[in-house]
Amino acid sequence: MRGFGKNFITSVSLAAFVASAMNSQLANASAHTMFEEAAEREMIGDLNADGGWKDGVNNPTQWSDTYKYELSKLPTSGRKADFKPWSDIYWPSQLGGIAMRWRYGLKPGFHHYLHSKREVLAMSQSQLAMLSPAEKYDIFMGRFDYPTVRHVRGFNNPRAQAWEGICHGWASAALNHPEPASVTVAGPSGITVPFGSGDVKALLDWYYARFGRANVFLGLKCDAGSGGNIIRRLRSSVNSASCKDVNPGAMHVIFANELGIKKQGFSVDIDRMREIWNQPVYAFESRQSPSTVRIYRGAAPGTARIVQIRTKMFYTDELDQPSWTPVVGTSFNKESVATYDYYLELDRAGRIIGGEWISDKHPDFLWNAPKIPFLGEFEGINQIYRPVTDTPPALTAVVTTATPTVTSTVTSTSPVHP
């Protein structure tokens, strides 16, 4: 699903990511270089650390300098308070992204014939409903030169890997906006255009993929199996440092403070290796093992006690195909849970100062992107997007199996998944 791989960092960066929301178009190469330079700068604080974190990519103070760290005073559960993130597909790059006419099935959308205004005026509402989200938006805006379609086609690649898409845009949009309703609206063109909920989601996903930016980041992107970038060059000297984080102590601090205290969600790349699978996280539950753990070699300096923790992370998963109708509150909204086991390293005051993974599978990095307004060429989204409801549904119960595992409430059968 999930992230553009080399294109991912165009909207999520490790350092201050400066771009004009309406005018910036970053080339893939320069964006990837920005990621490498940021990684090289920010890894320095963590390269020689034996457990714990220093002033680098695993330090929770990157998110907030007001966090609570004393384990006994941290909540053991919490959830996003306003609304639950909605499911969507990740608009695979190899299928043309949001230029895909998804109502015909998940087939490539690079070469569809683009209709003239005269042809569109002769089409029925049922025929218009079959067009791609990008086509519908251009028609709605009266742009029969189809700038959105052409940009989307140019941005995507039929030879991309199956997992590449705009999951980073979806995760950000689903965390910042309640699920969109299906609407039929007339825009500046005067043409009435039907948008399914899945069409509006596609526009939100695309907008956040292009113009959203991460304001906080925790951990490093593991690039195991790929070419000679900075992370791979450093791997031999740091024993796969970028693939060992995110530090579980830092992660626990984020979970307890963001979900438990602030009641706010965030995004997580749940695949610790090269592929990027960004998910919007909306809840967590933790419990401490009564077992006594000896202080092991490599624990953070100042560690006085070590405890074992099992945490369940609840997140929204992607759909197998878009939906015309909203899915939150129905059996079609895909919700999953990952269960993680790890140690927390505590100082004499009981504050979390580090951690070590027990689970082999764990998140690669955590990040969050704030809500942004719909401006410029995409200000038309303001007329199209209408939230279904502001009432948060109840937390869906999910049954887990052995740790670590990821279990979904709906079985995935998407042909584009690896």
C-alpha positions as CSV (number, residue, x, y, z in Angstrom):
1,M,0.0,0.0,0.0
2,R,1.7,2.3,1.3
3,G,4.0,5.1,0.5
4,F,5.8,6.2,-2.5
5,G,9.2,4.7,-1.4
6,K,11.4,7.2,-3.2
7,N,8.6,9.7,-3.5
8,F,7.4,9.3,0.1
9,I,9.6,12.0,1.5
10,T,8.0,14.7,-0.8
11,S,5.4,15.1,2.0
12,V,7.1,13.6,5.0
13,S,10.6,14.6,6.1
14,L,12.9,14.1,9.0
15,A,14.0,17.7,9.2
16,A,12.3,21.1,8.6
17,F,10.6,20.6,5.3
18,V,10.2,23.9,3.7
19,A,7.8,24.1,0.7
20,S,5.2,26.4,-0.7
21,A,1.9,24.5,-0.3
22,M,0.5,25.8,-3.5
23,N,3.5,26.3,-5.8
24,S,6.1,23.7,-4.8
25,Q,6.7,20.7,-7.1
26,L,9.6,18.7,-5.8
27,A,11.5,16.4,-8.1
28,N,11.9,12.8,-6.8
29,A,15.7,13.0,-6.9
30,S,15.9,16.2,-4.9
31,A,13.4,15.0,-2.4
32,H,15.3,11.8,-1.9
33,T,18.5,13.8,-1.4
34,M,16.8,15.9,1.2
35,F,15.8,12.8,3.1
36,E,19.4,11.4,3.0
37,E,20.9,14.7,4.1
38,A,18.4,15.0,7.0
39,A,19.0,11.4,7.9
40,E,22.8,11.9,7.9
41,R,22.5,15.0,10.1
42,E,20.0,13.5,12.6
43,M,21.5,10.0,12.9
44,I,24.7,11.4,14.4
45,G,23.2,11.6,17.8
46,D,22.1,8.0,17.8
47,L,24.9,6.1,15.9
48,N,26.9,5.2,19.0
49,A,24.1,5.1,21.6
50,D,23.9,1.8,23.6
51,G,20.2,1.8,24.1
52,G,18.0,4.8,25.1
53,W,18.1,7.9,22.9
54,K,20.2,11.0,22.5
55,D,19.4,14.3,20.7
56,G,18.5,12.5,17.5
57,V,15.8,10.8,15.6
58,N,14.5,8.7,18.6
59,N,14.2,11.6,21.1
60,P,10.5,12.2,22.1
61,T,11.3,15.8,22.7
62,Q,11.1,16.2,18.9
63,W,7.3,15.9,19.4
64,S,6.9,17.8,22.6
65,D,9.0,19.2,25.5
66,T,6.0,18.8,27.9
67,Y,5.6,15.1,27.8
68,K,5.3,13.0,30.9
69,Y,7.8,10.2,31.3
70,E,7.1,8.6,34.7
71,L,5.7,5.2,33.9
72,S,3.5,4.9,36.9
73,K,1.7,8.2,36.0
74,L,1.2,7.4,32.3
75,P,-2.1,6.1,31.0
76,T,-2.2,2.5,29.9
77,S,-4.7,3.1,27.2
78,G,-6.1,5.9,25.1
79,R,-7.7,6.8,21.8
80,K,-8.3,9.6,19.3
81,A,-11.2,11.5,20.7
82,D,-12.8,13.3,17.8
83,F,-13.4,10.8,15.0
84,K,-12.0,7.5,13.8
85,P,-9.8,7.5,10.7
86,W,-11.5,6.1,7.6
87,S,-10.3,3.3,5.2
88,D,-9.3,3.9,1.6
89,I,-7.1,2.3,-0.9
90,Y,-3.6,3.7,-1.3
91,W,-4.1,4.5,-5.0
92,P,-1.3,2.4,-6.4
93,S,1.3,4.2,-8.5
94,Q,1.4,1.3,-11.0
95,L,-2.3,1.8,-11.7
96,G,-2.1,5.5,-12.2
97,G,-3.1,6.7,-8.8
98,I,-6.3,8.8,-8.6
99,A,-6.4,8.9,-12.5
100,M,-7.7,5.3,-12.3
101,R,-11.3,4.8,-13.2
102,W,-11.8,2.6,-10.2
103,R,-15.5,1.8,-10.9
104,Y,-14.4,-0.3,-13.8
105,G,-12.0,-2.2,-11.5
106,L,-8.4,-1.8,-10.4
107,K,-7.0,-1.3,-13.9
108,P,-4.3,1.1,-15.0
109,G,-5.4,4.7,-15.7
110,F,-2.6,6.1,-17.7
111,H,-4.2,6.1,-21.2
112,H,-7.9,6.8,-20.8
113,Y,-9.4,9.1,-23.4
114,L,-10.1,12.5,-21.9
115,H,-13.5,13.9,-23.0
116,S,-14.1,17.4,-24.4
117,K,-16.6,19.7,-22.8
118,R,-19.1,19.0,-25.5
119,E,-18.8,15.3,-24.9
120,V,-19.1,15.8,-21.1
121,L,-22.2,17.9,-21.5
122,A,-23.8,15.0,-23.5
123,M,-23.0,12.4,-20.8
124,S,-25.5,11.1,-18.2
125,Q,-24.9,11.3,-14.5
126,S,-24.3,7.5,-14.5
127,Q,-21.6,7.9,-17.2
128,L,-19.9,10.8,-15.3
129,A,-19.9,8.7,-12.1
130,M,-17.7,6.1,-13.9
131,L,-14.8,8.6,-14.5
132,S,-11.7,8.8,-12.3
133,P,-11.5,11.2,-9.3
134,A,-8.9,13.3,-11.1
135,E,-11.1,13.6,-14.2
136,K,-14.2,14.5,-12.1
137,Y,-12.3,17.2,-10.3
138,D,-11.0,18.8,-13.6
139,I,-14.5,18.7,-15.0
140,F,-16.0,20.2,-11.9
141,M,-13.5,23.1,-12.1
142,G,-14.2,23.5,-15.9
143,R,-10.6,22.5,-16.8
144,F,-10.9,20.5,-20.0
145,D,-7.2,20.6,-20.5
146,Y,-7.2,18.2,-17.5
147,P,-4.3,19.5,-15.4
148,T,-5.0,17.3,-12.5
149,V,-5.2,14.1,-14.6
150,R,-2.0,15.0,-16.5
151,H,-0.1,15.7,-13.3
152,V,-1.3,12.5,-11.6
153,R,-0.3,10.5,-14.7
154,G,3.1,12.1,-14.8
155,F,3.7,11.5,-11.1
156,N,2.9,7.8,-11.2
157,N,4.7,5.0,-12.9
158,P,3.3,1.8,-14.5
159,R,6.5,0.1,-13.6
160,A,6.3,1.1,-9.9
161,Q,6.3,-1.7,-7.3
162,A,3.0,-3.0,-6.1
163,W,3.3,-1.4,-2.7
164,E,4.0,2.1,-3.9
165,G,1.2,4.7,-3.7
166,I,0.0,7.6,-1.6
167,C,-0.6,6.0,1.7
168,H,1.2,9.0,3.3
169,G,-1.5,11.2,1.9
170,W,-4.3,8.9,3.0
171,A,-3.0,8.5,6.5
172,S,-2.7,12.3,6.9
173,A,-6.1,13.0,5.4
174,A,-7.9,10.3,7.4
175,L,-6.5,11.7,10.6
176,N,-7.3,15.3,9.9
177,H,-10.8,15.1,8.3
178,P,-13.9,13.1,9.1
179,E,-15.0,10.7,6.4
180,P,-16.4,12.4,3.3
181,A,-19.9,11.8,2.2
182,S,-21.0,11.1,-1.4
183,V,-22.1,14.3,-3.1
184,T,-23.4,15.6,-6.4
185,V,-22.4,19.2,-6.9
186,A,-22.1,21.8,-9.6
187,G,-18.8,23.7,-9.7
188,P,-17.4,26.7,-11.6
189,S,-18.0,24.8,-14.9
190,G,-21.7,24.7,-14.2
191,I,-21.6,20.9,-14.8
192,T,-23.2,18.8,-12.1
193,V,-20.7,16.1,-11.1
194,P,-21.4,13.0,-8.9
195,F,-18.6,12.2,-6.4
196,G,-18.6,9.0,-4.5
197,S,-17.1,9.0,-1.0
198,G,-14.1,7.2,-2.5
199,D,-13.7,9.9,-5.1
200,V,-13.5,12.6,-2.4
201,K,-11.1,10.5,-0.4
202,A,-8.9,10.3,-3.4
203,L,-8.8,14.1,-3.8
204,L,-8.0,14.5,-0.1
205,D,-5.3,11.8,-0.3
206,W,-3.7,13.4,-3.3
207,Y,-3.8,16.9,-1.8
208,Y,-2.1,15.8,1.4
209,A,0.4,13.6,-0.6
210,R,1.4,16.7,-2.6
211,F,1.2,19.5,0.0
212,G,1.1,17.9,3.4
213,R,4.3,17.9,5.5
214,A,5.3,16.1,8.7
215,N,5.8,18.5,11.6
216,V,7.1,15.7,13.9
217,F,9.0,12.5,13.2
218,L,10.4,9.7,15.3
219,G,12.8,7.1,14.0
220,L,14.5,6.5,10.7
221,K,13.3,4.9,7.5
222,C,14.9,1.4,7.2
223,D,16.2,1.0,3.7
224,A,17.2,-2.7,3.9
225,G,17.5,-4.3,0.6
226,S,17.9,-1.1,-1.5
227,G,20.8,0.8,-3.0
228,G,23.7,2.8,-1.8
229,N,22.1,5.7,0.0
230,I,23.4,7.1,3.3
231,I,21.5,4.7,5.5
232,R,22.8,1.7,3.7
233,R,26.3,3.0,3.7
234,L,26.2,3.4,7.5
235,R,24.5,0.1,8.2
236,S,27.7,-1.9,8.7
237,S,29.0,0.4,11.4
238,V,25.7,0.8,13.4
239,N,24.4,-2.8,13.2
240,S,21.4,-1.8,11.2
241,A,20.5,1.2,13.4
242,S,17.9,2.5,11.1
243,C,16.2,-0.9,11.0
244,K,16.3,-1.4,14.8
245,D,14.4,1.7,15.7
246,V,11.9,3.2,16.4
247,N,13.1,2.9,20.0
248,P,10.3,1.2,22.0
249,G,10.8,3.5,25.0
250,A,10.3,6.5,22.8
251,M,7.4,4.9,21.1
252,H,5.7,4.2,24.5
253,V,6.2,7.8,25.5
254,I,4.4,8.9,22.3
255,F,1.6,6.5,22.7
256,A,0.9,7.4,26.3
257,N,1.1,11.1,25.8
258,E,-0.5,11.6,22.4
259,L,-3.2,8.9,22.5
260,G,-3.6,8.6,26.3
261,I,-3.3,12.2,27.4
262,K,-3.9,14.4,24.4
263,K,-6.4,12.0,22.7
264,Q,-4.7,12.6,19.3
265,G,-3.8,10.1,16.6
266,F,-0.7,10.0,14.4
267,S,0.7,7.9,11.5
268,V,3.0,4.9,11.8
269,D,5.0,2.9,9.1
270,I,4.2,-0.6,10.4
271,D,6.8,-2.3,8.2
272,R,10.2,-2.1,9.7
273,M,12.0,-2.9,6.4
274,R,12.2,-1.1,3.1
275,E,8.5,-1.1,2.1
276,I,6.5,1.8,3.5
277,W,3.1,1.0,4.9
278,N,1.8,4.1,6.6
279,Q,-1.3,3.7,8.8
280,P,-3.4,6.1,10.8
281,V,-3.2,5.0,14.5
282,Y,-6.2,5.8,16.7
283,A,-5.9,3.8,19.9
284,F,-3.5,1.8,22.1
285,E,-3.7,-0.5,25.1
286,S,-0.7,-1.6,27.3
287,R,-0.1,-3.9,30.2
288,Q,3.0,-4.5,32.3
289,S,4.3,-8.0,32.9
290,P,4.8,-8.9,36.6
291,S,8.0,-10.7,35.7
292,T,11.3,-9.3,37.0
293,V,13.8,-8.3,34.3
294,R,17.5,-8.1,35.0
295,I,19.4,-5.0,33.7
296,Y,21.0,-6.2,30.5
297,R,24.1,-5.0,28.7
298,G,23.4,-2.1,26.4
299,A,20.6,-0.6,28.5
300,A,20.5,3.2,28.6
301,P,23.0,4.9,31.0
302,G,21.2,5.5,34.3
303,T,18.9,2.5,34.0
304,A,17.8,1.4,37.5
305,R,15.0,-0.9,36.6
306,I,13.6,-2.7,33.5
307,V,10.0,-3.7,32.9
308,Q,8.4,-5.8,30.2
309,I,5.4,-4.3,28.3
310,R,2.9,-5.7,25.8
311,T,1.1,-3.0,23.8
312,K,-1.8,-3.3,21.3
313,M,-1.8,-0.6,18.6
314,F,-5.1,0.0,16.9
315,Y,-5.0,1.4,13.4
316,T,-7.1,1.8,10.3
317,D,-6.2,-0.3,7.3
318,E,-6.6,0.2,3.6
319,L,-9.5,-1.1,1.5
320,D,-9.2,-3.6,-1.4
321,Q,-11.0,-1.1,-3.6
322,P,-12.7,2.3,-3.2
323,S,-16.2,2.6,-2.0
324,W,-19.0,4.9,-3.4
325,T,-20.5,5.1,0.1
326,P,-18.9,5.9,3.4
327,V,-17.5,2.9,5.3
328,V,-16.9,4.1,8.9
329,G,-19.3,2.3,11.3
330,T,-19.8,-0.5,8.8
331,S,-18.2,-3.9,8.3
332,F,-16.3,-2.5,5.3
333,N,-14.1,-0.1,7.3
334,K,-10.9,-2.1,7.8
335,E,-9.5,-1.9,11.3
336,S,-6.4,-3.8,12.5
337,V,-4.3,-4.2,15.6
338,A,-0.6,-4.9,16.0
339,T,0.7,-6.4,19.2
340,Y,4.2,-5.5,20.4
341,D,6.4,-6.8,23.2
342,Y,9.3,-4.8,24.5
343,Y,11.3,-3.7,27.5
344,L,11.2,-0.2,29.0
345,E,14.3,1.1,30.7
346,L,13.6,3.3,33.8
347,D,15.8,5.6,35.9
348,R,15.6,5.8,39.7
349,A,12.6,8.1,39.5
350,G,10.7,5.6,37.3
351,R,11.0,7.7,34.2
352,I,11.3,6.0,30.8
353,I,14.8,6.7,29.4
354,G,15.1,3.9,26.8
355,G,13.9,0.5,25.6
356,E,14.6,-2.7,23.7
357,W,12.5,-4.7,21.4
358,I,11.4,-8.3,22.1
359,S,9.1,-8.5,19.1
360,D,10.8,-9.0,15.7
361,K,8.1,-7.0,14.0
362,H,7.7,-3.4,15.0
363,P,7.1,0.0,13.5
364,D,9.8,1.6,11.4
365,F,9.0,5.2,12.3
366,L,6.2,7.4,13.7
367,W,5.1,10.8,12.2
368,N,2.3,13.3,12.1
369,A,1.2,16.0,9.6
370,P,-1.1,18.8,10.7
371,K,-4.4,19.8,9.0
372,I,-4.0,22.1,6.0
373,P,-6.5,24.3,4.1
374,F,-7.6,23.6,0.6
375,L,-6.1,26.4,-1.5
376,G,-5.1,27.4,-5.0
377,E,-5.9,25.0,-7.7
378,F,-7.5,22.7,-5.2
379,E,-9.8,25.2,-3.4
380,G,-12.7,23.4,-5.2
381,I,-12.3,20.7,-2.6
382,N,-14.0,23.1,-0.2
383,Q,-17.2,22.8,-2.2
384,I,-16.9,19.0,-2.7
385,Y,-15.9,17.8,0.7
386,R,-18.7,17.3,3.2
387,P,-18.1,15.2,6.3
388,V,-20.5,12.4,7.1
389,T,-20.6,12.9,10.9
390,D,-18.6,14.4,13.7
391,T,-19.6,11.6,16.1
392,P,-16.8,9.2,16.9
393,P,-17.9,5.5,16.6
394,A,-17.1,3.0,19.4
395,L,-13.7,1.3,19.3
396,T,-14.0,-1.9,17.3
397,A,-12.9,-5.0,19.2
398,V,-10.2,-6.9,17.4
399,V,-9.0,-10.4,18.3
400,T,-5.3,-10.9,18.2
401,T,-3.2,-14.0,18.1
402,A,0.4,-14.7,19.2
403,T,2.8,-11.7,19.6
404,P,4.0,-10.1,17.5
405,T,1.1,-10.1,14.9
406,V,-1.1,-8.0,12.9
407,T,-4.7,-9.1,12.5
408,S,-7.3,-7.4,10.4
409,T,-11.0,-7.4,10.9
410,V,-11.5,-7.9,7.1
411,T,-9.4,-10.2,5.0
412,S,-7.4,-8.4,2.3
413,T,-7.8,-9.8,-1.2
414,S,-6.4,-6.9,-3.2
415,P,-4.6,-8.0,-6.4
416,V,-2.1,-5.1,-6.0
417,H,-0.7,-6.1,-2.7
418,P,2.7,-7.7,-2.6
